Amino acid sequence: MLVIIGIIVVILGISLLFYFYYLRRWARFFVDAIVERDNDWYLTKGRSTLNPSLKKAEPTDELYNFWLTEYEWGAISFDQQKLVASTFLQDSNRWVVCVHGYRSTGFDEMAQTAKTYFEAGYNVLVPDLRGHGRSSGKVIGLGWLDRLDLITWINLITDNNPQAEIILHGEGMGAAAVLMTSGEKLPDQVKLLIADSSYTSVYSVFKYQLHRFTKYPVNRFMGLANSYAKKRIGYSLLEASVTRQLGSNHLPVLFLHGKADQFIPVSETDTLMEATAGVKERHIFTNCDHLKAKEEQPVAYWQVIWSFIHKNLG
């Protein structure tokens, strides 16, 4: 009898070792797929799996012609990455920094937004975030590293235009970067924030996607992923919290979200609304998927934005 019990204990022990080995392996695979710029799985399969609604609209000739008027600005990040941004300049003290989302570029995602602001009389700066487009970096910042890069761009604007009045407008991961930036010490020239479809933390968006795609126990999986991320990218997924950063914010914030978002659930914006201490407004666009409101309901989208700016900046 003791022999049988011993055999069972050994079998269970071996089974648990294999279980945690594969769980750890898949946690590493998942983190790498999300943060690596050139990750093969994401580029071949992951993009359509994680965000099935993602379809890139073809730029018009009008947008191409607008983009040809750019002035390219460069900067060096706190950790010596080369950062590149497109700027569109005119005789104005008003600025908008337009921040694109996950695995996109400034041109691909923010060209129309930049053009709209420019035609309304704003100077516009559109960065390619680290690990994207023309900027260097093998690891994607997920908003957390990007918040410090945004401060670099803000300082560059204020050095060139001390009377600047700056709006930060981000989408998806770019919205998270904008909101994370709000928790840092910012110059007085930064006036308000516009966040379209932000998540509450890197941890929360990882966990949401895992619930959709894995049969493994998510909490245990996330613990392993969190530990691996700390070694792989220098910060834990829990540390990269938009909600916590917003707790120090007193700037006005406009939250935008599509009610049918399959990539970042609209409930994330509800949580963010409660986190910020400043003036805040929220607008949810019915029947719109992830970042689709500006394409599918452009009139309403821009009416909300101009109204918010007028009330809080004049």
C-alpha positions, 0 to 999 in steps of 0.5 A, a space after each residue: 500500500 505504501 509503495 502504491 502511495 509513493 508511486 502516486 506521489 511521484 507521478 503527481 510530482 512529475 506531472 506538476 513539474 511538467 505542468 509548471 514547466 509548460 506554463 512558464 514556457 507559454 508565459 514567456 512565449 506570450 510576453 515575447 509575442 507582445 513586446 518584441 518588435 520583430 516577433 515572428 508569431 505576432 507578425 504571422 498569426 498574432 495580429 489577426 488573432 488578438 485583434 480580428 477587427 484590425 483593418 488598415 484603411 488605405 491612405 488617400 492622395 490628400 493624406 499623402 500630400 499632407 504628409 509630404 509637408 512634414 518636418 522630421 524631428 529627432 530626439 534621443 530617449 532616456 535610454 539612448 534610443 533614437 526617436 523620430 517624429 513628424 511635425 507640421 508647423 505654422 505660426 501658432 502657440 497651440 500644439 497637439 502631440 498625436 500618439 499612435 497605438 500598438 504596432 502602428 506608426 504615426 502616419 498609418 494611424 494618426 495622419 488624418 487626426 494630424 491633418 484635422 488639427 493642423 487645418 484648425 490652426 494647431 502645430 502638430 507633432 506625431 512621434 513614431 513610438 519606440 519599436 515602431 516606424 522610424 524610431 529605434 528599439 527592439 522592445 515595444 514600450 507598451 505606454 510605460 516607457 513611452 510616457 518618458 519619451 513623450 516628456 522628451 518631445 514635450 520638452 523639445 516643443 517648449 524649448 522651441 516655443 516657450 509659450 506653447 499650449 500643448 494637448 496630448 491626444 493618444 489612441 489605444 496604447 498611445 492613449 495609455 502612454 498619454 495618461 501614464 505621462 500625466 502621472 509625471 511632473 509636466 511643464 505648465 504648457 501641457 493643458 489637457 489630454 484626449 484618450 481614445 480607447 486606453 487600457 487601465 494597465 498592461 497587466 489588465 490588457 494581458 489578462 483580458 486577452 488570456 481569458 479569450 485564448 488560453 485554457 490555463 489558469 490565468 492568475 497563475 499564468 499572469 504571475 509567471 508572465 509578470 515575473 518574466 516581464 520584469 527580467 525581459 523588459 525591466 518592469 513588471 506588468 503590474 507596475 505599468 499602471 495607467 490607473 495609478 498614474 492618473 491618480 496624480 493627474 489634475 489636467 482635464 481628460 476626455 475619454 473616448 471609446 467604442 462600445 463594441 471594442 473587442 480588443 480593449 473593453 469599454 469597461 476599462 474607460 469606466 475605471 479610468 474615469 474614476 481614477 483621475 482627479 481632474 476635470 473629465 468627460 467621457 463619450 462612448 460611441 455605439 456600435 464602434 469597434 476598436 478605434 473605429 469611431 473617428 472613421 465611422 462617426 467622424 462628425 460626432 467624434 470631432 464635435 466631442 473633441 472640439 467642444 471639450 477643447 473649447 470648454 477647457 482651453 478656450 
